[in-house]
Amino acid sequence: HVYKLGETYNIEKRLLGFTTSYIKPCQVKLKSKKLPDSQIAEKILFYMLEDHRIDSNREFFKCDISYIKKVFEQVEKYFDTFSLEYIKLKFDTQYSKNREDKFAISDLISAKDI
């Protein structure tokens, strides 16, 4: 199975954008709880699922849904464990402009084994 992952503020509107005659209607399989910084959370999620990404510039991943759920839970736990200030310090959004975001996320993930 292939799954589309990403942040959105209006899931119903987002799902309408995927409705075509070529694919079956989309279903929401997982939702994370509301996190204090969804953009950083999404980047951490994508980093952790990088080996399952179909294309580097798309938000589609091919792996078992149970694995995606486990990664979702880990990302939520990072936000429960670390302060937002700490996460931002370790993963400043400016890093993505310099393509150093991978190193920042690695530092964050290795900071504490969750």
C-alpha positions as CSV (number, residue, x, y, z in Angstrom):
1,H,0.0,0.0,0.0
2,V,1.0,3.6,-0.6
3,Y,0.1,6.3,1.9
4,K,0.1,10.1,1.5
5,L,1.3,11.8,4.6
6,G,1.4,15.5,5.5
7,E,0.0,18.2,7.6
8,T,-3.3,20.0,6.9
9,Y,-5.6,22.3,8.7
10,N,-8.7,21.2,6.9
11,I,-8.8,17.4,6.2
12,E,-12.1,17.4,4.4
13,K,-11.0,20.1,1.9
14,R,-7.7,18.3,1.5
15,L,-9.4,15.0,0.7
16,L,-11.5,16.6,-2.0
17,G,-8.3,17.5,-3.8
18,F,-7.5,13.8,-4.2
19,T,-10.8,12.7,-5.6
20,T,-10.5,11.6,-9.2
21,S,-12.1,9.0,-11.4
22,Y,-8.7,7.2,-11.6
23,I,-8.4,6.2,-7.9
24,K,-10.6,5.0,-5.2
25,P,-11.8,7.6,-2.7
26,C,-9.2,8.4,-0.1
27,Q,-9.5,7.5,3.5
28,V,-7.9,8.9,6.6
29,K,-6.1,6.0,8.2
30,L,-4.2,7.9,10.9
31,K,-4.2,11.3,12.5
32,S,-1.7,12.6,15.0
33,K,-2.7,14.6,18.0
34,K,-2.4,18.4,17.6
35,L,1.3,19.3,17.9
36,P,2.8,22.7,18.8
37,D,4.8,22.9,15.5
38,S,3.3,20.8,12.7
39,Q,5.9,21.8,10.1
40,I,8.8,20.5,12.2
41,A,6.8,17.4,13.2
42,E,6.2,16.7,9.6
43,K,9.9,17.0,8.7
44,I,10.8,14.7,11.5
45,L,8.2,12.2,10.4
46,F,9.4,12.3,6.8
47,Y,13.0,11.9,7.9
48,M,12.1,8.8,9.9
49,L,10.2,7.3,7.0
50,E,12.8,8.4,4.4
51,D,13.6,4.8,3.3
52,H,10.0,4.2,2.4
53,R,9.5,7.4,0.4
54,I,8.5,6.8,-3.2
55,D,9.9,10.0,-4.5
56,S,12.1,12.6,-2.7
57,N,9.9,15.5,-3.6
58,R,6.5,13.9,-2.9
59,E,4.7,13.0,0.3
60,F,3.9,9.3,-0.7
61,F,5.3,6.4,1.3
62,K,5.2,2.7,0.7
63,C,5.2,0.6,3.9
64,D,2.9,-1.1,6.3
65,I,0.4,1.1,8.0
66,S,1.4,-0.3,11.4
67,Y,5.0,1.0,10.9
68,I,3.7,4.4,10.0
69,K,1.6,4.4,13.1
70,K,4.6,3.5,15.2
71,V,6.6,6.4,13.7
72,F,3.6,8.8,14.3
73,E,3.7,7.7,18.0
74,Q,7.4,8.4,18.2
75,V,7.1,11.9,16.8
76,E,4.3,12.6,19.2
77,K,6.5,11.3,22.0
78,Y,9.3,13.6,21.0
79,F,7.0,16.6,21.4
80,D,5.8,15.2,24.7
81,T,9.3,14.6,26.0
82,F,11.2,17.7,24.7
83,S,10.2,21.3,25.0
84,L,9.3,23.0,21.7
85,E,12.2,25.4,22.3
86,Y,14.6,22.4,22.5
87,I,13.2,20.9,19.4
88,K,13.5,24.2,17.5
89,L,17.0,24.6,18.8
90,K,17.9,21.2,17.4
91,F,15.9,21.6,14.3
92,D,15.7,25.2,13.2
93,T,13.6,25.6,10.1
94,Q,16.5,27.5,8.5
95,Y,18.4,24.3,8.3
96,S,16.2,23.1,5.5
97,K,17.3,26.0,3.4
98,N,20.9,24.8,3.8
99,R,20.0,21.1,3.5
100,E,21.3,20.5,6.9
101,D,18.0,19.5,8.4
102,K,18.9,15.8,8.3
103,F,21.8,16.4,10.7
104,A,19.6,18.4,13.0
105,I,17.0,15.7,13.1
106,S,19.6,13.1,13.7
107,D,20.9,15.1,16.7
108,L,17.3,15.3,18.0
109,I,16.6,11.7,17.6
110,S,19.8,10.5,19.2
111,A,19.4,13.0,22.1
112,K,17.2,10.5,23.9
113,D,16.3,7.0,22.9
114,I,12.5,7.0,23.1
